[in-house]
Amino acid sequence: MAPTPQPRSAFILIDVQQGLTHPTHWGPSRSNPSFEQNNESLLTSYRKLLSSTASSTSPPRHKIIHVQHASTLPSSPLHPSSPGFSFQPFAKPLPSEFIITKTVNSGFIGTNLEEVLREHFAGEPGKLYLAGLTTDHCVNTTTRMAGNLKVADGTDGEAGEVIFVEDATAAWRKGEGDEWF
């Protein structure tokens, strides 16, 4: 009897770009000082999973997708003309990895991310992992939309999983005066 294959999975790394490394542009302090280290470890492990399960006879059961924010404001550190648009060195996509470029907070709006995921999961329930910047904007919105769209669910209605990797996200302190959160 043949072994049951691992469930399909995808790892989405959101907005890990140079423009989001500025120490104060986005807020006075950032949560999760281990963000880069945790994401580098996660990405390295996922890449090892991909290479260990690669087969020349069947489509890959695992996929890495990088989502990159392209601000429409020319003055933004995330505008495509800015050096900040580029990926942080540890998160630079490999040629085999997929890149989605977005202009709003969700990786699903105005992109083909839903189509890419549905094609990858091929009607099977799977696991979708999401990490990146920022917890309270793009990662949160993309995660919620993935769940709402049921992109990791099987076509037979069997539920897949959408997993927000908590220690691989970060946000900046927000507020003013004495009111900070």
Buried (B, 14 or more C-beta within 10 A) or exposed (E): EEEEEEBBBBBBBBBBBBBBBEEEEBBEEBBBEEBBEBBBBBBEEBBEBBEEBEEEEEEBBBBBBBBBBBBEEEEBBBBBEBEBBBBBEEBEBEEEBBEBBBEBBBBBBEBEBBEBBBEBBEEBBBBBBBBBBBBBBBBBBBBBBBBEBBBBBBEEEEEBBBBBBEBBBBBBEEEEEEEEE
